[in-house]
């Protein structure tokens, strides 16, 4: 079958890989000059099934009010603007801020993320791919008793989903991450997730794209996707800056831009571009640097070791499609890193921002597009695109191929938003 994949980020590239492995003729189209240059470029670097949690939680409304009164270190920023899409997104998020919805949404996210980690493990072993990767787990750091109490609630869901985890004392944290020694007075405890990993998503995407090309996948770069031509129930072509392209099946993996592409077809995807920031810091002192990856619950910041670099990522900013680099957000990332570690050259750090395609319930949209027999969706992964990439790519490939998926996928489709 001839398949067009729209988007060459980590989601589109893994989709293409698994489709090619099943014998399909695959072409990937992207406006960038190479794969993985947008949201996949400089994310936090964590492959974190155990940290797969929806932003929408019972505590979010209270926390959001608190964060909005903060300045530099606020994990959440809502820019003042008239934006109906943002207002709808916030409204839908608030509808999910209850205990039942949180449990359902987290369980779905854990299912996809855990499966994806297993797919990544298999892929890495099969083709020997390296990407500044480490398989040393993740430690979620808590600085207050309230954070620790919430962690105990999350641990129940982890146990129900058979996700291995362990609550660590401060000495146990330091045994695994000795670079935190000078910050031990700030810490109460930590949640250790041994199955979590880290790695550079951009390097992974570029190297996997090369392997996919060897399987016959064609990548059309510097090609802007302008729209989809469709009949009542079928897509017939993709309009691009390089002309029309036709296939038997079409997969939309365009992240935050997926809703803009599909709106003319009458498909409304509840995806909003939530802006995130990162610093990539040259390593200067091994003794004050992470060995693997940690999350700072107080600032909602992730700090990850990537070879001789340290990646610091965080912040959720609602500002439409703006990609302006805010000096205030940089200060917040630097504060968390300096308090906990400090073994890097902040003055030489590369500052980056990207748009995360977030759904109100935190779960990606994977499956057939309603009303169209040859249109498929693999998008809306939010902050967990890297974590869920391989599993999502494998799922969509199996669905397009018409074979049974390894995990339940019916509740991952756009149909879950239908009343």
C-alpha positions as CSV (number, residue, x, y, z in Angstrom):
1,X,0.0,0.0,0.0
2,X,1.2,3.5,-0.8
3,X,1.1,5.7,2.4
4,X,1.8,9.4,2.8
5,X,3.0,10.5,6.3
6,X,2.5,14.2,6.9
7,X,5.2,15.4,9.3
8,X,8.8,14.3,9.8
9,X,9.1,14.8,13.6
10,X,9.7,11.8,15.9
11,X,6.1,10.7,15.6
12,X,6.0,10.8,11.8
13,X,9.4,9.2,11.4
14,X,8.6,6.3,13.7
15,X,5.3,5.8,11.9
16,X,7.1,5.7,8.6
17,X,9.6,3.2,10.0
18,X,7.1,0.7,11.2
19,X,5.0,1.0,8.0
20,X,8.0,0.3,5.9
21,X,8.8,-2.7,8.1
22,X,5.4,-4.0,7.2
23,X,6.2,-3.7,3.5
24,X,4.3,-0.5,2.6
25,X,5.6,2.1,0.2
26,X,6.0,5.2,2.4
27,X,6.7,8.9,1.6
28,X,7.1,11.5,4.4
29,X,6.5,15.2,3.7
30,X,7.8,18.0,5.8
31,X,8.4,21.8,5.4
32,X,11.7,21.6,7.2
33,X,15.1,20.8,5.5
34,X,15.6,17.7,7.7
35,X,13.7,15.5,10.2
36,X,13.1,16.3,13.8
37,X,13.6,20.1,13.6
38,X,10.5,21.4,15.3
39,X,9.0,20.0,18.6
40,X,11.4,17.0,18.5
41,X,14.5,19.2,18.2
42,X,15.4,20.1,21.9
43,X,12.9,18.6,24.2
44,X,13.7,17.5,27.8
45,X,15.2,14.2,26.5
46,X,13.1,11.9,28.8
47,X,11.5,8.6,27.8
48,X,9.3,8.5,30.9
49,X,6.4,6.0,31.1
50,X,6.3,6.4,34.8
51,X,6.0,10.2,34.6
52,X,3.1,10.0,32.1
53,X,0.5,12.1,33.8
54,X,-2.2,14.5,32.5
55,X,-1.8,18.2,33.4
56,X,-5.6,18.1,34.1
57,X,-5.8,17.0,37.8
58,X,-8.0,17.8,40.7
59,X,-5.2,20.1,42.0
60,X,-4.6,22.0,38.8
61,X,-7.1,24.9,39.3
62,X,-5.6,25.8,42.7
63,X,-2.1,25.4,41.4
64,X,-2.8,27.4,38.3
65,X,-3.9,30.4,40.3
66,X,-0.8,30.1,42.5
67,X,1.5,29.8,39.5
68,X,0.0,32.8,37.7
69,X,1.0,35.0,40.6
70,X,4.6,33.9,40.2
71,X,7.0,35.5,37.8
72,X,10.2,33.9,36.4
73,X,9.8,30.4,37.9
74,X,6.1,29.8,37.1
75,X,5.5,26.4,35.5
76,X,2.4,27.8,33.8
77,X,2.0,31.1,31.8
78,X,-1.1,32.3,30.1
79,X,-0.5,35.2,27.7
80,X,-3.2,37.8,27.6
81,X,-4.8,37.5,24.2
82,X,-8.1,37.0,22.5
83,X,-7.9,33.4,21.5
84,X,-11.1,31.3,21.2
85,X,-9.1,28.1,20.7
86,X,-7.2,28.8,23.9
87,X,-10.4,29.5,25.8
88,X,-12.0,26.2,24.5
89,X,-8.8,24.3,25.5
90,X,-8.8,25.7,29.0
91,X,-12.5,24.9,29.4
92,X,-11.9,21.3,28.3
93,X,-8.9,20.9,30.6
94,X,-11.0,22.1,33.5
95,X,-13.6,19.5,32.7
96,X,-11.0,16.8,33.2
97,X,-9.8,18.2,36.6
98,X,-11.6,15.6,38.7
99,X,-10.4,12.4,40.3
100,X,-12.2,10.0,37.9
101,X,-11.1,11.7,34.7
102,X,-7.5,11.9,36.1
103,X,-7.4,8.2,36.8
104,X,-8.8,7.2,33.4
105,X,-6.5,9.6,31.5
106,X,-3.4,8.6,33.4
107,X,-4.1,4.9,32.9
108,X,-4.4,5.4,29.1
109,X,-1.2,7.5,29.0
110,X,0.7,4.9,31.0
111,X,-0.5,2.1,28.7
112,X,0.8,3.9,25.6
113,X,4.0,5.1,27.2
114,X,4.9,1.7,28.7
115,X,4.3,0.0,25.4
116,X,6.3,2.6,23.6
117,X,9.3,2.2,25.9
118,X,9.2,-1.6,25.1
119,X,9.1,-0.8,21.4
120,X,12.0,1.5,21.7
121,X,14.0,-1.1,23.6
122,X,13.3,-3.6,20.8
123,X,14.2,-1.2,18.1
124,X,17.4,-0.1,19.7
125,X,18.5,-3.7,20.1
126,X,17.5,-4.7,16.6
127,X,19.3,-2.0,14.7
128,X,21.9,-0.8,17.2
129,X,20.7,2.8,17.2
130,X,22.4,5.3,19.6
131,X,21.3,8.8,20.5
132,X,23.1,9.9,23.6
133,X,20.8,7.4,25.3
134,X,20.9,6.1,28.9
135,X,18.8,3.4,30.6
136,X,19.3,4.4,34.2
137,X,15.8,5.4,35.3
138,X,14.3,8.7,36.5
139,X,14.0,10.3,39.9
140,X,11.1,12.7,40.6
141,X,12.2,15.1,43.3
142,X,9.9,16.4,46.0
143,X,10.7,19.4,48.2
144,X,7.5,19.5,50.3
145,X,5.2,17.2,52.2
146,X,2.3,18.2,49.9
147,X,4.2,17.0,46.9
148,X,5.0,13.8,48.6
149,X,1.3,13.2,49.6
150,X,0.3,13.6,45.9
151,X,3.1,11.2,44.9
152,X,1.7,8.5,47.1
153,X,-1.7,8.8,45.3
154,X,0.1,8.5,41.9
155,X,2.0,5.5,43.2
156,X,-1.4,3.7,43.5
157,X,-2.0,4.2,39.8
158,X,1.5,3.1,38.9
159,X,1.0,-0.1,40.9
160,X,-2.3,-0.7,39.1
161,X,-0.5,-0.3,35.8
162,X,2.3,-2.6,36.8
163,X,4.9,0.3,36.5
164,X,7.9,-0.5,38.7
165,X,8.6,2.3,41.2
166,X,10.2,3.0,44.5
167,X,10.0,5.9,47.0
168,X,13.5,7.0,47.9
169,X,14.9,8.7,51.0
170,X,17.3,11.6,50.5
171,X,20.4,9.3,51.1
172,X,19.0,6.9,48.5
173,X,18.6,9.7,46.0
174,X,22.2,10.8,46.5
175,X,23.4,7.3,46.0
176,X,21.9,7.4,42.5
177,X,22.5,11.0,41.8
178,X,25.5,12.2,43.8
179,X,25.5,15.5,41.9
180,X,22.6,16.5,44.1
181,X,24.7,16.4,47.3
182,X,25.0,20.1,47.8
183,X,21.2,20.4,47.3
184,X,20.1,17.7,49.7
185,X,18.8,20.3,52.2
186,X,16.1,21.2,49.7
187,X,14.8,17.6,49.3
188,X,12.2,15.6,51.1
189,X,12.1,12.4,49.0
190,X,12.1,11.1,45.5
191,X,10.1,8.7,43.3
192,X,12.4,6.4,41.4
193,X,11.2,5.0,38.1
194,X,13.8,2.4,37.0
195,X,12.1,1.7,33.7
196,X,12.4,5.3,32.5
197,X,15.2,6.3,30.1
198,X,16.7,9.3,28.4
199,X,18.1,10.3,25.1
200,X,18.3,13.0,22.4
201,X,15.0,12.8,20.4
202,X,16.5,14.9,17.6
203,X,19.5,12.6,17.1
204,X,17.2,9.6,17.3
205,X,14.8,11.0,14.7
206,X,17.6,11.9,12.2
207,X,19.3,8.5,12.6
208,X,16.0,6.5,12.3
209,X,15.1,8.5,9.2
210,X,18.4,7.4,7.6
211,X,17.6,3.8,8.5
212,X,14.0,4.2,7.1
213,X,15.5,5.5,3.8
214,X,17.5,2.4,3.6
215,X,14.2,0.5,3.8
216,X,12.8,2.5,0.9
217,X,11.1,5.4,2.7
218,X,11.2,8.6,0.7
219,X,11.5,11.9,2.6
220,X,10.4,15.1,0.8
221,X,11.9,18.0,2.8
222,X,11.4,21.8,2.2
223,X,7.9,20.9,1.1
224,X,5.0,22.9,2.7
225,X,1.8,21.0,3.1
226,X,-1.1,23.4,2.1
227,X,-4.2,21.2,2.4
228,X,-6.0,18.0,1.8
229,X,-8.3,17.4,-1.2
230,X,-11.1,15.0,-0.3
231,X,-14.5,13.6,-1.5
232,X,-17.3,13.0,1.0
233,X,-15.5,10.1,2.7
234,X,-12.0,9.8,1.2
235,X,-8.8,11.9,0.9
236,X,-7.7,12.0,-2.7
237,X,-4.5,14.1,-2.5
238,X,-2.2,16.4,-0.5
239,X,-1.6,19.9,-1.8
240,X,1.9,21.0,-1.3
241,X,4.4,23.7,-2.4
242,X,5.8,21.0,-4.7
243,X,2.4,20.0,-6.2
244,X,-0.2,17.3,-5.5
245,X,0.7,13.9,-4.0
246,X,-1.6,10.9,-3.9
247,X,-1.6,7.7,-1.9
248,X,-4.0,5.0,-0.7
249,X,-3.7,6.1,2.9
250,X,-2.7,9.3,4.7
251,X,-1.4,9.8,8.2
252,X,-1.4,13.2,9.9
253,X,1.5,13.6,12.3
254,X,1.9,17.4,12.2
255,X,1.8,18.1,15.9
256,X,0.3,21.4,16.8
257,X,-0.4,22.2,13.2
258,X,-2.7,19.1,12.7
259,X,-5.9,20.9,13.7
260,X,-5.2,23.7,11.1
261,X,-4.8,21.1,8.3
262,X,-7.9,19.1,9.2
263,X,-10.4,21.9,10.1
264,X,-11.4,22.5,6.4
265,X,-12.5,18.8,6.3
266,X,-14.8,19.4,9.2
267,X,-12.6,17.6,11.7
268,X,-12.0,19.5,14.9
269,X,-9.0,18.2,16.9
270,X,-8.9,19.4,20.5
271,X,-5.2,20.1,20.3
272,X,-3.6,23.4,21.4
273,X,0.0,24.4,21.0
274,X,1.4,24.6,24.5
275,X,4.8,26.3,24.4
276,X,7.7,24.7,26.1
277,X,11.3,25.9,26.6
278,X,14.7,24.3,27.1
279,X,18.3,25.0,27.7
280,X,21.1,22.8,26.4
281,X,24.1,23.4,28.6
282,X,27.7,22.3,28.0
283,X,28.9,20.0,30.9
284,X,31.7,21.5,33.0
285,X,31.7,19.5,36.2
286,X,30.8,15.9,36.4
287,X,30.5,16.0,40.2
288,X,27.6,18.6,40.0
289,X,25.7,17.1,37.1
290,X,23.0,14.4,36.7
291,X,24.0,10.9,35.8
292,X,20.6,10.2,34.3
293,X,17.5,12.4,34.5
294,X,15.5,14.0,37.3
295,X,12.3,16.0,37.5
296,X,12.0,19.0,39.9
297,X,8.3,18.9,41.0
298,X,8.5,22.4,42.5
299,X,9.3,24.1,39.2
300,X,7.9,21.4,36.8
301,X,11.4,21.2,35.3
302,X,13.2,18.2,33.8
303,X,17.0,18.0,33.9
304,X,18.6,15.3,31.8
305,X,22.2,14.2,31.0
306,X,22.8,13.9,27.2
307,X,26.4,12.9,26.7
308,X,28.5,15.9,27.4
309,X,25.5,18.2,27.6
310,X,22.7,18.8,30.1
311,X,19.2,19.5,28.9
312,X,16.9,21.5,31.1
313,X,13.3,21.7,29.9
314,X,10.0,23.0,31.3
315,X,7.2,25.6,31.4
316,X,3.7,25.4,29.8
317,X,2.9,28.6,28.1
318,X,-0.4,29.3,26.3
319,X,0.4,31.9,23.7
320,X,-1.0,30.6,20.4
321,X,1.6,29.8,17.7
322,X,4.1,32.3,18.9
323,X,7.7,31.0,19.2
324,X,9.2,34.1,20.7
325,X,11.9,33.3,23.3
326,X,10.9,34.8,26.6
327,X,13.8,35.9,28.9
328,X,11.6,35.3,31.9
329,X,11.2,31.6,31.1
330,X,14.9,31.2,30.7
331,X,15.4,32.5,34.2
332,X,13.1,29.9,35.6
333,X,15.0,27.0,34.0
334,X,18.3,28.4,35.2
335,X,16.9,28.7,38.8
336,X,15.9,25.1,39.0
337,X,19.2,23.9,37.5
338,X,21.4,26.1,39.7
339,X,19.6,25.1,42.9
340,X,19.9,21.3,42.2
341,X,23.0,20.9,40.2
342,X,25.0,23.7,38.6
343,X,27.7,21.7,36.8
344,X,27.3,23.4,33.5
345,X,28.2,26.6,31.6
346,X,24.9,28.6,31.6
347,X,26.4,31.5,29.8
348,X,27.0,29.2,26.8
349,X,23.7,27.4,26.9
350,X,21.5,27.2,23.8
351,X,18.0,28.5,24.5
352,X,15.1,27.0,22.5
353,X,11.3,26.9,22.4
354,X,8.9,24.5,20.8
355,X,5.1,24.0,20.5
356,X,3.8,20.9,22.2
357,X,0.5,19.5,20.7
358,X,-1.5,19.1,23.8
359,X,-5.0,17.5,24.2
360,X,-7.2,18.4,27.2
361,X,-7.0,14.9,28.7
362,X,-3.2,14.4,28.0
363,X,-3.7,11.3,25.8
364,X,-2.6,11.4,22.1
365,X,-5.1,10.9,19.3
366,X,-4.2,7.7,17.4
367,X,-6.4,6.0,15.0
368,X,-8.8,6.5,12.0
369,X,-10.2,9.9,11.4
370,X,-14.0,9.7,11.6
371,X,-15.8,10.0,8.3
372,X,-12.8,9.2,6.1
373,X,-11.9,5.7,5.2
374,X,-8.2,6.4,4.3
375,X,-7.3,9.2,6.8
376,X,-5.4,8.4,10.0
377,X,-4.3,10.5,13.0
378,X,-1.1,10.1,15.0
379,X,-0.8,13.4,16.9
380,X,-1.6,15.3,20.1
381,X,1.2,13.8,22.2
382,X,1.8,17.0,24.3
383,X,5.0,16.8,26.4
384,X,5.3,13.1,25.8
385,X,5.9,12.8,22.1
386,X,9.4,11.3,22.7
387,X,8.2,9.0,25.4
388,X,5.3,7.7,23.2
389,X,6.9,7.9,19.8
390,X,7.8,4.3,19.0
391,X,4.6,2.8,20.5
392,X,2.5,5.3,18.6
393,X,4.3,4.6,15.4
394,X,3.8,0.9,15.9
395,X,0.2,1.3,16.7
396,X,-0.7,3.4,13.7
397,X,1.2,1.1,11.4
398,X,-0.7,-1.9,12.7
399,X,-4.0,-0.1,12.3
400,X,-3.3,1.0,8.8
401,X,-2.0,-2.5,7.9
402,X,-5.3,-3.9,9.3
403,X,-3.8,-6.2,12.0
404,X,-4.5,-6.5,15.7
405,X,-2.7,-4.0,17.9
406,X,-0.6,-5.2,20.8
407,X,-2.5,-3.0,23.3
408,X,-6.0,-1.7,23.3
409,X,-6.3,1.4,21.0
410,X,-10.0,2.1,20.6
411,X,-10.1,4.7,23.4
412,X,-7.2,6.6,21.8
413,X,-9.1,7.8,18.8
414,X,-10.7,11.2,18.2
415,X,-14.0,9.4,18.9
416,X,-13.5,9.6,22.7
417,X,-14.4,13.3,22.5
418,X,-17.8,12.6,21.0
419,X,-20.6,13.0,23.6
